[in-house]
Amino acid sequence: MIANTPKPPYYAVIFSSISAKEEVSYSETSDKMIELAQQQEGFLGMESAKNEIGITVSYWDSLEAIKNWKMNVNHVEAREKGRSIWYKKFKVRICKVERDYGFESFNLKK
């Protein structure tokens, strides 16, 4: 699903990762983090895809909202597990979205 974001400007946090190994606790924790992020003030939406590289983009209304999410106790714990167990490599990029546009066709069969 493509996130329905507001008119810019807003911020995007791009999390790119390469998994070390699959673990049951990863999926459970990932689901919990999505649920918690959605409850955070300033959260605007999220998109995610995974193949050889996992990419998750979360959208926020301010840098302060991103900082507050980073400091969330449950998120801190999940990041520590990511560093020690789940990821071979990851990178976080924070960007200001100054322009966005798109297309949605309603004529295509679903």
CYANA upper distance limits for C-alpha pairs under 8 A (distance plus 0.5 A):
  1 MET  CA     47 GLU  CA      7.17
  2 ILE  CA     46 MET  CA      8.18
  2 ILE  CA     47 GLU  CA      6.58
  3 ALA  CA     44 LEU  CA      8.40
  3 ALA  CA     45 GLY  CA      5.71
  3 ALA  CA     46 MET  CA      6.20
  3 ALA  CA     47 GLU  CA      6.72
  4 ASN  CA     44 LEU  CA      8.33
  4 ASN  CA     45 GLY  CA      7.30
  5 THR  CA     44 LEU  CA      6.66
  5 THR  CA     45 GLY  CA      7.17
  5 THR  CA     59 TYR  CA      8.03
  6 PRO  CA     10 TYR  CA      8.33
  6 PRO  CA     44 LEU  CA      8.30
  7 LYS  CA    100 ASP  CA      8.33
  8 PRO  CA     97 VAL  CA      6.64
  8 PRO  CA     98 GLU  CA      5.86
  8 PRO  CA     99 ARG  CA      6.42
  8 PRO  CA    100 ASP  CA      7.63
  9 PRO  CA     61 ASP  CA      8.45
  9 PRO  CA     96 LYS  CA      7.27
  9 PRO  CA     97 VAL  CA      5.91
  9 PRO  CA     98 GLU  CA      5.36
  9 PRO  CA     99 ARG  CA      7.65
 10 TYR  CA     59 TYR  CA      7.65
 10 TYR  CA     60 TRP  CA      6.57
 10 TYR  CA     61 ASP  CA      5.42
 10 TYR  CA     62 SER  CA      6.91
 10 TYR  CA     96 LYS  CA      6.41
 10 TYR  CA     97 VAL  CA      5.84
 10 TYR  CA     98 GLU  CA      7.65
 11 TYR  CA     59 TYR  CA      6.10
 11 TYR  CA     60 TRP  CA      5.58
 11 TYR  CA     61 ASP  CA      6.56
 11 TYR  CA     62 SER  CA      6.78
 11 TYR  CA     63 LEU  CA      7.61
 11 TYR  CA     94 ILE  CA      7.55
 11 TYR  CA     95 CYS  CA      6.12
 11 TYR  CA     96 LYS  CA      4.98
 11 TYR  CA     97 VAL  CA      5.97
 12 ALA  CA     57 VAL  CA      6.85
 12 ALA  CA     58 SER  CA      6.13
 12 ALA  CA     59 TYR  CA      5.03
 12 ALA  CA     60 TRP  CA      6.78
 12 ALA  CA     94 ILE  CA      6.25
 12 ALA  CA     95 CYS  CA      5.69
 12 ALA  CA     96 LYS  CA      6.82
 12 ALA  CA     97 VAL  CA      7.19
 13 VAL  CA     57 VAL  CA      5.99
 13 VAL  CA     58 SER  CA      5.72
 13 VAL  CA     59 TYR  CA      6.88
 13 VAL  CA     60 TRP  CA      8.39
 13 VAL  CA     66 ILE  CA      8.47
 13 VAL  CA     92 VAL  CA      7.33
 13 VAL  CA     93 ARG  CA      6.19
 13 VAL  CA     94 ILE  CA      5.03
 13 VAL  CA     95 CYS  CA      6.97
 14 ILE  CA     55 ILE  CA      7.47
 14 ILE  CA     56 THR  CA      6.40
 14 ILE  CA     57 VAL  CA      5.00
 14 ILE  CA     58 SER  CA      7.20
 14 ILE  CA     92 VAL  CA      6.12
 14 ILE  CA     93 ARG  CA      5.50
 14 ILE  CA     94 ILE  CA      6.80
 14 ILE  CA     95 CYS  CA      8.45
 15 PHE  CA     54 GLY  CA      8.37
 15 PHE  CA     55 ILE  CA      6.12
 15 PHE  CA     56 THR  CA      5.65
 15 PHE  CA     57 VAL  CA      6.72
 15 PHE  CA     90 PHE  CA      7.61
 15 PHE  CA     91 LYS  CA      6.39
 15 PHE  CA     92 VAL  CA      5.16
 15 PHE  CA     93 ARG  CA      7.09
 16 SER  CA     53 ILE  CA      7.23
 16 SER  CA     54 GLY  CA      6.07
 16 SER  CA     55 ILE  CA      5.00
 16 SER  CA     56 THR  CA      7.09
 16 SER  CA     90 PHE  CA      6.01
 16 SER  CA     91 LYS  CA      5.83
 16 SER  CA     92 VAL  CA      7.02
 17 SER  CA     53 ILE  CA      6.16
 17 SER  CA     54 GLY  CA      5.54
 17 SER  CA     55 ILE  CA      7.01
 17 SER  CA     87 TYR  CA      7.20
 17 SER  CA     88 LYS  CA      8.20
 17 SER  CA     89 LYS  CA      6.22
 17 SER  CA     90 PHE  CA      4.62
 17 SER  CA     91 LYS  CA      6.98
 18 ILE  CA     52 GLU  CA      7.30
 18 ILE  CA     53 ILE  CA      5.70
 18 ILE  CA     54 GLY  CA      6.83
 18 ILE  CA     87 TYR  CA      6.26
 18 ILE  CA     88 LYS  CA      6.09
 18 ILE  CA     89 LYS  CA      5.78
 18 ILE  CA     90 PHE  CA      6.77
 19 SER  CA     53 ILE  CA      8.26
 19 SER  CA     54 GLY  CA      8.39
 19 SER  CA     86 TRP  CA      6.24
 19 SER  CA     87 TYR  CA      4.84
 19 SER  CA     88 LYS  CA      6.01
 19 SER  CA     89 LYS  CA      7.69
 20 ALA  CA     85 ILE  CA      7.59
 20 ALA  CA     86 TRP  CA      5.76
 20 ALA  CA     87 TYR  CA      5.13
 20 ALA  CA     88 LYS  CA      5.15
 20 ALA  CA     89 LYS  CA      8.48
 21 LYS  CA     85 ILE  CA      8.39
 21 LYS  CA     86 TRP  CA      6.58
 21 LYS  CA     87 TYR  CA      7.93
 22 GLU  CA     26 TYR  CA      7.64
 22 GLU  CA     86 TRP  CA      7.69
 23 GLU  CA     27 SER  CA      7.78
 23 GLU  CA     86 TRP  CA      8.14
 24 VAL  CA     28 GLU  CA      7.23
 25 SER  CA     29 THR  CA      6.47
 26 TYR  CA     30 SER  CA      6.42
 26 TYR  CA     86 TRP  CA      7.66
 27 SER  CA     31 ASP  CA      6.64
 28 GLU  CA     32 LYS  CA      6.77
 29 THR  CA     33 MET  CA      6.60
 29 THR  CA     78 ALA  CA      7.46
 30 SER  CA     34 ILE  CA      6.80
 31 ASP  CA     35 GLU  CA      6.81
 32 LYS  CA     36 LEU  CA      6.63
 33 MET  CA     37 ALA  CA      6.40
 33 MET  CA     74 ASN  CA      8.23
 33 MET  CA     75 HIS  CA      7.22
 34 ILE  CA     38 GLN  CA      6.71
 35 GLU  CA     39 GLN  CA      7.24
 36 LEU  CA     40 GLN  CA      7.14
 37 ALA  CA     43 PHE  CA      7.18
 37 ALA  CA     69 TRP  CA      7.55
 38 GLN  CA     43 PHE  CA      6.48
 38 GLN  CA     44 LEU  CA      8.31
 38 GLN  CA     45 GLY  CA      7.88
 39 GLN  CA     43 PHE  CA      7.87
 40 GLN  CA     65 ALA  CA      8.23
 40 GLN  CA     69 TRP  CA      7.44
 41 GLU  CA     65 ALA  CA      7.01
 42 GLY  CA     60 TRP  CA      5.87
 42 GLY  CA     61 ASP  CA      5.50
 42 GLY  CA     62 SER  CA      7.22
 42 GLY  CA     65 ALA  CA      5.79
 42 GLY  CA     66 ILE  CA      8.44
 43 PHE  CA     58 SER  CA      8.29
 43 PHE  CA     59 TYR  CA      6.72
 43 PHE  CA     60 TRP  CA      5.23
 43 PHE  CA     61 ASP  CA      7.12
 43 PHE  CA     65 ALA  CA      7.79
 44 LEU  CA     58 SER  CA      8.03
 44 LEU  CA     59 TYR  CA      5.59
 44 LEU  CA     60 TRP  CA      5.69
 44 LEU  CA     61 ASP  CA      7.22
 45 GLY  CA     58 SER  CA      6.36
 45 GLY  CA     59 TYR  CA      5.74
 45 GLY  CA     60 TRP  CA      7.93
 46 MET  CA     56 THR  CA      7.66
 46 MET  CA     57 VAL  CA      6.11
 46 MET  CA     58 SER  CA      4.79
 46 MET  CA     59 TYR  CA      6.59
 47 GLU  CA     56 THR  CA      6.22
 47 GLU  CA     57 VAL  CA      5.76
 47 GLU  CA     58 SER  CA      7.01
 48 SER  CA     54 GLY  CA      8.02
 48 SER  CA     55 ILE  CA      6.16
 48 SER  CA     56 THR  CA      4.70
 48 SER  CA     57 VAL  CA      6.78
 49 ALA  CA     54 GLY  CA      6.36
 49 ALA  CA     55 ILE  CA      5.93
 49 ALA  CA     56 THR  CA      6.99
 50 LYS  CA     54 GLY  CA      4.60
 50 LYS  CA     55 ILE  CA      6.72
 60 TRP  CA     65 ALA  CA      6.99
 60 TRP  CA     66 ILE  CA      7.03
 61 ASP  CA     65 ALA  CA      7.28
 62 SER  CA     66 ILE  CA      7.13
 63 LEU  CA     67 LYS  CA      6.72
 64 GLU  CA     68 ASN  CA      6.63
 65 ALA  CA     69 TRP  CA      6.74
 66 ILE  CA     70 LYS  CA      6.71
 67 LYS  CA     71 MET  CA      6.82
 68 ASN  CA     72 ASN  CA      6.85
 69 TRP  CA     75 HIS  CA      7.72
 70 LYS  CA     75 HIS  CA      6.99
 70 LYS  CA     76 VAL  CA      7.32
 71 MET  CA     75 HIS  CA      7.54
 71 MET  CA     76 VAL  CA      6.85
 72 ASN  CA     76 VAL  CA      6.64
 73 VAL  CA     77 GLU  CA      6.89
 74 ASN  CA     78 ALA  CA      6.76
 75 HIS  CA     79 ARG  CA      6.62
 76 VAL  CA     80 GLU  CA      6.87
 77 GLU  CA     81 LYS  CA      6.98
 78 ALA  CA     82 GLY  CA      6.67
 79 ARG  CA     83 ARG  CA      6.77
 80 GLU  CA     84 SER  CA      6.71
 81 LYS  CA     85 ILE  CA      5.91
 81 LYS  CA     86 TRP  CA      7.05
 82 GLY  CA     86 TRP  CA      5.12
 82 GLY  CA     87 TYR  CA      6.01
 83 ARG  CA     87 TYR  CA      6.56
